[in-house]
């Protein structure tokens, strides 16, 4: 029977192969977040944190003053490197110069030939595209100007109840997650840590036998002498359908109750 350590190593190798495959399939499609003249430094930090959570790293900011305010880092938990590597531009046109597809996020409807889509339909538009897709977000106070939306291939709206729009950092979070859960971000959901194998792998009959024998040995003659005792314990354990870790925890508690030292 393979040791737990070998099983963990094997699963890690499978996970790495799966991650590599996911990345290879997405090498021709990348996403960048572009903020046009953000007005609140804390929002910039929150955007970086949201990007980290969804596997994005390319942040571009259109702003007149440089460098970024230090206050941006106050809310960029575990995401300071995204701010450190953020690219600053004077105009949106410069920021999207190397992008192959551009998406303007805005709830404002203009008399424009730029097509309008709802966020849930955005992943389908991005599938099959190559190069860099720019997700463009406007100012907290007034969003994107008409001229800025005209520079983009499509205008995307995040559907919400009522007429209010959501905060800048929230908008980036919602849009990024929609792409992430659609498997368009190779470094997103596929790279989240899984529970250790013992927490997910079901307990085996061999383990059931061990705990069953321990319980029977610990019981008084009143219960030990009955023929149905072992069968009852075995049925009860299998109905619980515990994982290896759960059964190990139960075993440890039973040994503690029996005043016997827990196994190492």
Residue frames as qw, qx, qy, qz and C-alpha x, y, z in Angstrom:
[[0.000, 0.888, 0.460, 0.000, 0.00, 0.00, 0.00],
 [0.421, 0.530, -0.033, 0.736, 1.45, 3.39, -1.08],
 [0.342, -0.380, -0.452, 0.731, 2.42, 5.80, 1.64],
 [0.089, 0.890, 0.392, -0.217, 0.52, 9.04, 2.09],
 [0.211, -0.701, 0.289, 0.617, 3.67, 10.99, 1.16],
 [0.292, -0.035, 0.759, 0.581, 3.94, 9.20, -2.20],
 [0.189, 0.668, 0.712, 0.109, 0.27, 9.85, -2.91],
 [0.055, -0.892, -0.147, 0.425, 0.70, 13.55, -2.18],
 [0.256, -0.487, 0.518, 0.654, 3.75, 13.77, -4.48],
 [0.284, 0.246, 0.820, 0.431, 1.90, 12.01, -7.28],
 [0.126, 0.815, 0.562, -0.055, -1.09, 14.30, -6.98],
 [0.142, -0.806, 0.099, 0.566, 1.13, 17.38, -6.98],
 [0.279, -0.212, 0.688, 0.636, 2.71, 16.15, -10.21],
 [0.205, 0.531, 0.779, 0.262, -0.73, 15.68, -11.76],
 [0.020, -0.890, -0.324, 0.319, -1.78, 19.16, -10.60],
 [0.226, -0.622, 0.348, 0.664, 1.37, 20.69, -12.09],
 [0.265, 0.084, 0.783, 0.556, 0.76, 18.95, -15.42],
 [0.114, 0.729, 0.673, 0.051, -2.84, 20.15, -15.42],
 [0.114, -0.864, -0.089, 0.482, -1.76, 23.71, -14.62],
 [0.273, -0.387, 0.550, 0.688, 0.87, 23.64, -17.36],
 [0.235, 0.370, 0.805, 0.400, -1.72, 22.42, -19.84],
 [0.028, 0.859, 0.483, -0.170, -4.09, 25.20, -18.82],
 [0.190, -0.754, 0.172, 0.605, -1.37, 27.82, -19.21],
 [0.316, -0.119, 0.701, 0.629, -0.30, 26.49, -22.62],
 [0.193, 0.589, 0.744, 0.248, -3.87, 26.75, -23.87],
 [0.053, -0.936, -0.314, 0.152, -4.02, 30.39, -22.78],
 [0.556, -0.315, 0.189, 0.746, -0.59, 31.55, -23.94],
 [0.237, 0.310, 0.474, 0.789, -2.09, 33.36, -26.94],
 [0.261, -0.749, -0.394, -0.465, -4.67, 35.22, -24.84],
 [0.410, -0.150, -0.487, 0.757, -3.74, 37.67, -22.11],
 [0.164, -0.856, -0.444, -0.205, -5.70, 40.28, -20.20],
 [0.350, 0.087, -0.276, 0.891, -4.68, 43.68, -18.92],
 [0.164, -0.802, -0.541, 0.193, -6.60, 45.98, -16.58],
 [0.304, 0.313, 0.081, 0.896, -6.53, 49.66, -17.56],
 [0.190, -0.739, -0.514, 0.391, -7.67, 52.35, -15.15],
 [0.296, 0.580, 0.235, 0.722, -8.34, 55.74, -16.70],
 [0.006, -0.499, 0.212, -0.840, -7.53, 58.57, -14.31],
 [0.579, -0.490, -0.645, 0.095, -8.55, 56.84, -11.06],
 [0.111, -0.776, 0.040, -0.620, -9.31, 59.43, -8.41],
 [0.668, -0.643, 0.234, -0.292, -8.84, 57.54, -5.15],
 [0.190, 0.578, -0.789, 0.078, -5.50, 55.85, -4.33],
 [0.501, -0.164, 0.771, -0.357, -7.17, 53.24, -2.12],
 [0.827, 0.395, 0.178, -0.360, -9.21, 52.06, -5.09],
 [0.518, 0.648, -0.553, -0.077, -6.02, 51.46, -7.05],
 [0.116, -0.403, 0.865, -0.276, -4.75, 49.25, -4.25],
 [0.684, 0.117, 0.572, -0.438, -8.03, 47.36, -4.06],
 [0.754, 0.554, -0.179, -0.305, -7.88, 46.79, -7.83],
 [0.287, 0.568, -0.769, 0.065, -4.41, 45.28, -7.47],
 [0.378, -0.181, 0.820, -0.390, -5.67, 42.97, -4.73],
 [0.777, 0.343, 0.293, -0.439, -8.60, 41.90, -6.89],
 [0.607, 0.621, -0.459, -0.188, -6.27, 41.20, -9.79],
 [0.003, -0.442, 0.874, -0.205, -4.09, 39.01, -7.57],
 [0.581, 0.030, 0.673, -0.457, -7.18, 37.04, -6.47],
 [0.786, 0.483, 0.248, -0.295, -8.17, 36.34, -10.06],
 [0.802, -0.007, 0.429, 0.414, -4.78, 35.56, -11.56],
 [0.437, 0.837, 0.137, 0.299, -4.17, 38.89, -13.32],
 [0.650, -0.434, -0.025, 0.623, -0.92, 40.84, -13.11],
 [0.365, 0.234, 0.299, 0.850, -0.78, 43.42, -15.93],
 [0.066, -0.827, -0.456, 0.322, -2.05, 46.75, -14.59],
 [0.355, 0.284, 0.230, 0.861, -1.95, 49.93, -16.67],
 [0.127, -0.752, -0.473, 0.441, -2.98, 53.34, -15.41],
 [0.297, 0.601, 0.262, 0.694, -3.72, 56.51, -17.35],
 [0.378, -0.840, -0.281, 0.268, -2.85, 59.47, -15.13],
 [0.313, 0.897, -0.081, 0.301, -1.16, 62.81, -15.47],
 [0.242, -0.806, 0.482, -0.242, 1.01, 62.65, -12.36],
 [0.891, 0.099, -0.418, 0.150, 3.70, 60.07, -11.61],
 [0.244, 0.033, -0.966, -0.086, 4.58, 57.98, -9.63],
 [0.522, -0.509, -0.618, -0.293, 1.62, 56.29, -7.93],
 [0.364, -0.683, 0.260, -0.578, 0.64, 57.71, -4.51],
 [0.134, 0.276, -0.891, 0.333, 1.99, 55.72, -1.57],
 [0.556, -0.015, 0.469, -0.686, -1.55, 55.37, -0.24],
 [0.752, 0.242, -0.429, -0.437, -2.24, 52.90, -3.05],
 [0.450, 0.250, -0.838, 0.182, -0.17, 50.33, -1.18],
 [0.333, -0.205, 0.596, -0.701, -2.30, 50.59, 1.97],
 [0.780, 0.147, 0.307, -0.525, -5.03, 48.46, 0.38],
 [0.683, 0.480, -0.507, -0.215, -2.92, 46.30, -1.94],
 [0.697, -0.439, 0.536, -0.185, -2.64, 43.34, 0.43],
 [0.705, -0.113, 0.657, 0.242, -0.15, 40.79, -0.99],
 [0.605, 0.654, 0.406, 0.206, -0.29, 42.70, -4.27],
 [0.187, -0.850, 0.148, 0.470, 2.42, 45.35, -3.96],
 [0.451, -0.198, 0.645, 0.585, 4.34, 43.83, -6.86],
 [0.349, 0.635, 0.633, 0.274, 1.40, 44.52, -9.19],
 [0.019, -0.981, -0.131, 0.141, 1.61, 48.20, -8.25],
 [0.446, -0.609, 0.420, 0.504, 5.40, 48.16, -8.53],
 [0.390, -0.007, 0.730, 0.561, 5.12, 46.85, -12.09],
 [0.343, 0.764, 0.511, -0.196, 2.12, 48.95, -13.13],
 [0.425, 0.178, 0.368, 0.808, 2.67, 50.87, -16.37],
 [0.047, 0.713, 0.332, -0.616, 1.72, 54.54, -16.44],
 [0.373, 0.373, 0.550, 0.648, 0.49, 56.31, -19.57],
 [0.023, 0.199, 0.080, -0.976, -0.55, 59.82, -20.47],
 [0.574, 0.169, -0.159, -0.785, -3.50, 58.79, -22.66],
 [0.811, 0.063, 0.516, -0.270, -5.75, 55.78, -23.14],
 [0.751, 0.625, -0.162, -0.142, -4.68, 55.58, -26.76],
 [0.212, 0.655, -0.707, 0.164, -1.10, 54.97, -25.65],
 [0.502, -0.303, 0.718, -0.376, -2.18, 52.42, -23.04],
 [0.825, 0.237, 0.456, -0.237, -4.02, 50.24, -25.56],
 [0.340, 0.717, -0.461, -0.397, -1.52, 50.60, -28.41],
 [0.128, 0.360, -0.917, -0.116, -0.25, 47.00, -28.17],
 [0.500, 0.129, 0.742, -0.428, -3.64, 45.43, -27.39],
 [0.010, -0.050, -0.827, -0.560, -5.58, 43.41, -29.94],
 [0.315, -0.569, -0.673, -0.352, -9.05, 43.76, -28.39],
 [0.065, 0.125, -0.404, 0.904, -10.43, 46.44, -26.08],
 [0.327, -0.585, -0.732, -0.125, -13.44, 46.40, -23.77],
 [0.041, -0.352, 0.204, -0.913, -14.81, 49.62, -22.25],
 [0.273, -0.439, -0.822, 0.239, -16.76, 49.17, -19.01],
 [0.112, 0.005, 0.114, -0.987, -19.56, 51.68, -18.65],
 [0.184, 0.498, 0.818, -0.221, -23.28, 51.82, -17.85],
 [0.206, 0.636, 0.050, -0.742, -23.73, 55.07, -19.74],
 [0.613, 0.427, 0.621, 0.235, -25.34, 54.65, -23.16],
 [0.027, -0.566, 0.236, 0.789, -24.06, 56.89, -25.93],
 [0.723, 0.627, 0.112, -0.267, -25.16, 57.36, -29.51],
 [0.119, -0.649, 0.705, 0.259, -22.26, 55.25, -30.74],
 [0.796, 0.309, -0.425, -0.300, -21.61, 52.46, -33.20],
 [0.082, 0.380, -0.873, 0.296, -19.61, 50.61, -30.51],
 [0.650, -0.269, -0.642, -0.304, -21.60, 47.43, -29.73],
 [0.388, -0.484, 0.446, -0.645, -22.98, 47.02, -26.23],
 [0.683, -0.069, -0.725, -0.061, -22.93, 43.73, -24.28],
 [0.673, -0.653, 0.110, -0.329, -23.75, 42.57, -20.77],
 [0.179, -0.662, 0.719, -0.113, -20.90, 41.14, -18.66],
 [0.771, -0.082, 0.614, -0.145, -22.16, 37.52, -18.68],
 [0.810, 0.560, 0.172, 0.001, -21.73, 37.51, -22.48],
 [0.065, 0.896, -0.426, -0.109, -18.18, 38.88, -22.40],
 [0.554, -0.388, 0.723, 0.138, -16.33, 35.53, -21.97],
 [0.736, 0.411, 0.531, 0.087, -17.89, 34.21, -25.18],
 [0.389, 0.920, -0.041, -0.017, -16.63, 37.29, -27.05],
 [0.173, -0.811, 0.557, 0.053, -13.09, 36.77, -25.73],
 [0.803, -0.104, 0.583, 0.068, -12.87, 33.06, -26.49],
 [0.767, 0.433, 0.362, 0.304, -10.72, 32.30, -29.50],
 [0.199, 0.968, -0.101, 0.113, -9.06, 35.69, -29.51],
 [0.822, -0.004, -0.128, 0.554, -5.27, 36.08, -29.47],
 [0.272, 0.515, -0.123, 0.803, -3.00, 38.76, -28.11],
 [0.162, -0.154, -0.588, 0.777, -3.85, 41.11, -25.26],
 [0.201, -0.688, -0.594, -0.365, -7.40, 41.96, -24.30],
 [0.129, 0.162, -0.342, 0.916, -7.70, 45.29, -22.47],
 [0.283, -0.684, -0.672, 0.009, -10.41, 45.75, -19.85],
 [0.205, 0.321, -0.056, 0.923, -10.82, 49.53, -19.55],
 [0.321, -0.689, -0.619, 0.198, -12.40, 51.17, -16.49],
 [0.154, 0.715, 0.115, 0.672, -13.14, 54.86, -16.03],
 [0.048, 0.350, -0.425, 0.833, -13.07, 57.46, -13.29],
 [0.112, -0.325, -0.848, 0.404, -15.00, 56.94, -10.06],
 [0.155, 0.445, 0.304, -0.828, -16.92, 60.21, -10.51],
 [0.529, 0.556, -0.036, -0.640, -17.89, 60.12, -14.18],
 [0.866, 0.168, 0.468, 0.050, -16.60, 56.94, -15.77],
 [0.513, -0.013, 0.524, 0.680, -15.28, 56.88, -19.32],
 [0.242, 0.557, -0.053, -0.792, -15.80, 59.73, -21.74],
 [0.785, 0.520, 0.208, -0.265, -17.52, 59.17, -25.09],
 [0.434, 0.764, -0.468, -0.095, -14.23, 59.61, -26.93],
 [0.212, -0.473, 0.843, -0.144, -12.59, 56.94, -24.76],
 [0.716, 0.166, 0.627, -0.258, -15.37, 54.41, -25.35],
 [0.675, 0.691, -0.061, -0.253, -15.06, 55.10, -29.09],
 [0.137, 0.679, -0.719, -0.058, -11.46, 53.83, -28.90],
 [0.417, -0.190, 0.865, -0.203, -12.71, 50.40, -27.80],
 [0.188, 0.009, -0.859, -0.477, -14.16, 47.47, -29.73],
 [0.453, -0.487, -0.704, -0.251, -17.08, 46.86, -27.39],
 [0.249, -0.454, 0.342, -0.784, -18.81, 48.49, -24.43],
 [0.499, -0.194, -0.841, 0.083, -19.56, 46.15, -21.53],
 [0.423, -0.533, 0.105, -0.725, -22.12, 46.77, -18.80],
 [0.177, 0.003, -0.907, 0.383, -22.15, 45.07, -15.40],
 [0.422, -0.505, -0.509, -0.555, -25.85, 44.49, -14.73],
 [0.150, -0.104, -0.691, 0.699, -27.02, 45.77, -11.36],
 [0.071, -0.710, -0.701, 0.011, -30.40, 46.64, -9.91],
 [0.106, -0.891, -0.219, 0.384, -31.44, 50.28, -10.22],
 [0.471, 0.863, -0.001, 0.181, -29.53, 53.11, -11.84],
 [0.375, -0.836, 0.392, 0.083, -26.46, 53.16, -9.62],
 [0.737, 0.476, -0.463, 0.125, -23.08, 51.90, -10.82],
 [0.860, -0.460, -0.115, 0.190, -20.72, 49.96, -8.56],
 [0.334, -0.849, 0.315, 0.261, -17.40, 51.14, -7.16],
 [0.443, 0.718, -0.511, -0.165, -14.35, 50.99, -9.45],
 [0.064, -0.426, 0.894, -0.121, -12.55, 48.26, -7.52],
 [0.628, 0.148, 0.666, -0.374, -15.78, 46.25, -7.23],
 [0.705, 0.608, -0.052, -0.362, -16.30, 46.52, -10.98],
 [0.308, 0.609, -0.729, -0.061, -12.81, 45.16, -11.64],
 [0.338, -0.210, 0.870, -0.292, -13.45, 42.34, -9.16],
 [0.715, 0.335, 0.458, -0.408, -16.74, 41.32, -10.75],
 [0.642, 0.669, -0.259, -0.271, -15.41, 41.49, -14.31],
 [0.127, 0.565, -0.814, 0.042, -12.22, 39.60, -13.45],
 [0.470, -0.088, 0.818, -0.319, -14.11, 36.87, -11.64],
 [0.766, 0.454, 0.194, -0.411, -16.50, 36.41, -14.56],
 [0.566, 0.641, -0.505, -0.114, -13.51, 35.72, -16.81],
 [0.110, -0.464, 0.843, -0.247, -11.80, 33.63, -14.14],
 [0.619, 0.048, 0.691, -0.371, -14.74, 31.29, -13.61],
 [0.775, 0.556, 0.023, -0.299, -15.05, 30.92, -17.39],
 [0.857, -0.152, 0.346, 0.350, -11.52, 29.42, -17.46],
 [0.528, 0.803, 0.036, 0.274, -10.14, 32.28, -19.54],
 [0.107, -0.864, 0.433, -0.234, -7.53, 33.21, -16.92],
 [0.810, 0.189, -0.541, 0.120, -4.95, 30.42, -16.84],
 [0.328, 0.227, -0.631, 0.666, -3.53, 31.64, -13.54],
 [0.469, -0.390, 0.084, -0.788, -6.89, 31.97, -11.84],
 [0.836, -0.288, 0.169, -0.436, -9.00, 29.21, -10.39],
 [0.918, 0.215, -0.327, 0.066, -6.73, 26.46, -11.71],
 [0.463, 0.423, -0.531, 0.570, -3.96, 27.65, -9.41],
 [0.511, -0.601, 0.220, -0.574, -5.86, 27.76, -6.16],
 [0.020, 0.341, -0.901, 0.268, -4.51, 25.43, -3.50],
 [0.737, -0.225, -0.510, -0.383, -6.45, 22.23, -2.99],
 [0.707, -0.567, 0.301, -0.296, -6.97, 20.49, 0.28],
 [0.129, -0.477, 0.869, 0.036, -4.34, 17.86, 1.14],
 [0.503, 0.073, -0.762, -0.403, -5.10, 14.50, -0.41],
 [0.207, -0.148, -0.905, 0.340, -5.95, 12.93, 2.97],
 [0.245, 0.286, 0.398, -0.836, -8.73, 15.50, 3.41],
 [0.587, 0.332, -0.212, -0.707, -10.41, 14.46, 0.17],
 [0.436, 0.196, -0.857, -0.191, -9.53, 10.80, -0.28],
 [0.788, -0.373, -0.122, -0.475, -12.19, 8.50, 1.25],
 [0.441, -0.494, 0.713, -0.230, -11.21, 6.29, 4.15],
 [0.510, 0.257, -0.775, -0.271, -10.48, 2.68, 3.22],
 [0.875, -0.294, -0.297, -0.243, -11.81, -0.64, 4.54],
 [0.699, 0.099, -0.495, 0.507, -8.37, -1.27, 6.02],
 [0.027, 0.312, -0.342, 0.886, -8.72, 1.89, 8.10],
 [0.680, -0.352, -0.123, -0.631, -12.25, 0.94, 9.08],
 [0.867, -0.116, -0.480, 0.073, -10.96, -2.41, 10.30],
 [0.436, 0.203, -0.497, 0.722, -8.35, -0.72, 12.49],
 [0.257, -0.290, 0.256, -0.886, -10.81, 1.58, 14.24],
 [0.804, -0.228, -0.300, -0.460, -13.40, -1.20, 14.46],
 [0.769, -0.028, -0.566, 0.295, -10.91, -3.51, 16.22],
 [0.190, 0.228, -0.446, 0.844, -9.93, -0.73, 18.60],
 [0.510, -0.310, 0.031, -0.802, -13.55, -0.01, 19.54],
 [0.870, -0.178, -0.406, -0.218, -14.32, -3.69, 20.11],
 [0.640, 0.070, -0.562, 0.519, -11.22, -4.14, 22.27],
 [0.021, 0.242, -0.342, 0.908, -12.17, -1.10, 24.31],
 [0.620, -0.349, -0.241, -0.660, -15.80, -2.08, 24.87],
 [0.454, -0.308, 0.704, -0.451, -16.91, -3.92, 27.98],
 [0.124, 0.021, 0.986, 0.111, -18.05, -7.55, 27.80],
 [0.401, 0.493, 0.544, -0.548, -21.62, -6.30, 27.75],
 [0.546, 0.707, -0.068, -0.444, -21.20, -5.23, 24.11],
 [0.053, 0.579, -0.767, -0.272, -18.16, -7.17, 22.99],
 [0.396, -0.025, 0.914, -0.081, -19.91, -10.55, 23.29],
 [0.617, 0.554, 0.377, -0.413, -22.67, -9.72, 20.79],
 [0.627, 0.168, 0.592, 0.477, -22.27, -10.95, 17.22],
 [0.306, 0.833, 0.394, 0.239, -23.88, -7.78, 15.84],
 [0.350, -0.823, 0.013, 0.448, -21.37, -5.40, 17.44],
 [0.424, -0.282, 0.503, 0.699, -18.69, -5.53, 14.73],
 [0.266, 0.478, 0.685, 0.481, -21.24, -5.39, 11.93],
 [0.083, -0.911, -0.395, 0.084, -22.95, -2.39, 13.50],
 [0.354, -0.717, 0.183, 0.572, -19.69, -0.49, 13.89],
 [0.402, -0.037, 0.631, 0.663, -18.65, -1.30, 10.34],
 [0.166, 0.673, 0.647, 0.317, -22.02, -0.20, 8.94],
 [0.194, -0.912, -0.235, 0.274, -21.99, 2.99, 10.97],
 [0.395, -0.543, 0.336, 0.661, -18.50, 3.96, 9.81],
 [0.321, 0.148, 0.679, 0.643, -19.24, 3.36, 6.13],
 [0.062, 0.810, 0.572, 0.112, -22.49, 5.32, 6.34],
 [0.265, -0.829, -0.029, 0.492, -20.49, 8.28, 7.63],
 [0.707, 0.589, 0.158, 0.357, -18.32, 8.08, 4.49],
 [0.337, -0.884, 0.122, 0.300, -15.44, 9.94, 6.20],
 [0.533, 0.751, -0.367, 0.131, -12.24, 11.06, 4.53],
 [0.773, 0.074, -0.470, 0.421, -8.91, 9.67, 5.67],
 [0.145, 0.352, -0.369, 0.848, -8.26, 12.80, 7.73],
 [0.588, -0.407, 0.006, -0.699, -11.70, 12.70, 9.33],
 [0.921, -0.198, -0.328, -0.073, -11.38, 9.04, 10.30],
 [0.597, 0.200, -0.465, 0.623, -7.91, 9.69, 11.71],
 [0.151, -0.414, 0.261, -0.858, -9.36, 12.51, 13.84],
 [0.798, -0.337, -0.135, -0.480, -12.17, 10.26, 15.09],
 [0.869, -0.007, -0.437, 0.231, -9.66, 7.53, 15.94],
 [0.343, 0.321, -0.431, 0.770, -7.52, 9.99, 17.88],
 [0.421, -0.416, 0.157, -0.791, -10.46, 11.23, 19.92],
 [0.901, -0.232, -0.260, -0.257, -11.60, 7.69, 20.71],
 [0.737, 0.104, -0.476, 0.468, -8.11, 6.79, 21.89],
 [0.037, 0.388, -0.351, 0.852, -8.09, 9.90, 24.06],
 [0.682, -0.374, -0.021, -0.628, -11.44, 8.95, 25.56],
 [0.947, -0.121, -0.298, 0.004, -10.05, 5.48, 26.25],
 [0.446, -0.839, 0.312, 0.034, -7.05, 7.11, 28.01],
 [0.858, -0.002, 0.317, 0.404, -4.60, 5.61, 25.57],
 [0.198, -0.600, 0.280, 0.723, -1.83, 7.64, 23.92],
 [0.649, 0.697, 0.068, -0.299, -2.56, 8.77, 20.40],
 [0.844, 0.095, 0.314, 0.424, -0.43, 7.23, 17.69],
 [0.222, -0.600, 0.247, 0.728, 2.31, 9.35, 16.14]]
